[in-house]
Amino acid sequence: MKKISNVFYITIGLIVLAVGYGVILPKQFESVTETVKGVVSSVFGWYYMLLITLLLVISIFLIFSPFGRIRLGKDTDRPQFNTITWIAMLFSAGMGIGLVFYGAAEPLSHYAINPATEEPNTNAAYKEAFRQTFFHYGIHVWALYGIVALALAYFQFRKEEPGLVSATLKPIFGDKMNGIWGTVIDVLAVFATAFGVATSLGFGALQINAGLHYLFDIEIGIRAQFIIVSIVTVLFIYSAWSGLSKGIRYLSNTNLVLTLALLGFVLILGPTLLIFNMFTDSIGGYLSHLVDMSLRTSPLNKTDRAWLENWTIFYWAWWISWAPFVSMFIARVSKGRTIREFMVGVLVAPVFLSFIWFSAFGTTAIEIQRAGVIDLAASDTSLIVFQMFSSLPWSSITSGFTILLIASFFITSADSATFVLGMQSTYGSLTPTNPVKFVWGLIQSTIALILLSVGGLSALQNTIIIAALPFSFVILMMVFSLFKSLKEEVRVPKGTQAFNPPGLRKTKKQGGEE
């Protein structure tokens, strides 16, 4: 039986206080968190833009540097999962419900409701919509996840440290990370993970409820959402109980199959040629505007600045708050890969799939809007994808398929988070016990249900954004610590052979040949 750390009890105490505040004084909770979030976005927006861009530059550097040959584990270790399964796990943990929820809604919003700089409903806004969407879900996000995951995997598998955020800082702070300061850092990571996934569960329940209402006229309300969350909770706890190599692995592969199937439906039934043209053109626009978008803060334009705070800066803070969960999970499933292989996989595969997804769903939604068939822009976000399908053939099939995919992502995100929370509260154990995972599964679902019942999801979202600020400083320390350790590993005495990791040296063959 693995020991339960103080992180478990402290984090649960903080969760009870935060949720209790949200239940007893929901309006005040939302007002206070909204104010603090606004201050953070306004004052630290430039910092978030520089931080995420810096992480992207570091990620690219690692791919081409000598460090890229270092293996995440012993030199004899090889990946536990094949490449397809590994990519499916990355994609499921990193994007999940967000792609289905915002796949059509975000490009449509940037085109018809609130473009970044262009006039609504124009061709210029059409092109800008995809540039911005690609930017918010592109390589910057995965560079963030990748760097944090790399630090965790490197120290966990190569240096044989516990799978904890605090353990990655030992090259800087030494044994202090075994005491109170290490506990503080791990509590922050677990707190962000628990609330981040609870928010995702809440939004997932809302969209499943909206889809069932659209298809079967099931009432939208807390009763239906309670049943949805309860069913999903049983499924994801069962999956988490069965372990990483069974439940989560099979679900991640299922997610990838369902995602590709639904994507294929939209590519065939939607404006196929236009989708591929927009995909290609938007990648060009995204790459040509990448530097400008990466560092844009609009200091002299209040309208543009407000847009940035509500979209880009919000996203950067949101992804930072998700980094503890997603990166811990990515690290756990990446043992045995080289740093170069790891960073290329993280930066390319999920990004490509996200881009083609947004191109297909966004282009289809915008074309329906332009044709005047349905005013999708006036619809609730959770309903847009279902109303989009109503204008296409086989709408009942595609809508049902969408609900199935949301539920699958729902379960995968929750059981991945349950696994990560179990690790973080049992001193970094690679195999947290089932009772611990069971408790964390119930806690996540309970948070989601309580806040759904009092309308507190927005306040919870604000809380996570606020928590992202202190964790961003932890990320900077993790980067410094990682490079400090990497440099020590590759440093060789003057006059000796240059760096060449043992696992990559040619072995001597019979007869003395190399």
Secondary structure as UniProt FT lines:
FT   HELIX           6..24
FT   HELIX           26..64
FT   HELIX           66..69
FT   TURN            75..76
FT   HELIX           83..94
FT   TURN            95..96
FT   HELIX           97..102
FT   TURN            103..104
FT   HELIX           105..108
FT   HELIX           109..113
FT   TURN            120..121
FT   HELIX           123..137
FT   HELIX           139..153
FT   HELIX           154..158
FT   HELIX           166..169
FT   HELIX           170..173
FT   HELIX           174..178
FT   HELIX           180..216
FT   HELIX           222..242
FT   HELIX           244..248
FT   HELIX           249..269
FT   HELIX           272..288
FT   HELIX           290..295
FT   TURN            299..300
FT   HELIX           302..310
FT   HELIX           312..332
FT   TURN            335..336
FT   HELIX           339..371
FT   HELIX           376..378
FT   HELIX           381..390
FT   TURN            393..394
FT   HELIX           395..424
FT   TURN            425..428
FT   HELIX           434..454
FT   HELIX           457..490
FT   TURN            494..495
FT   HELIX           502..504
FT   HELIX           510..512
//
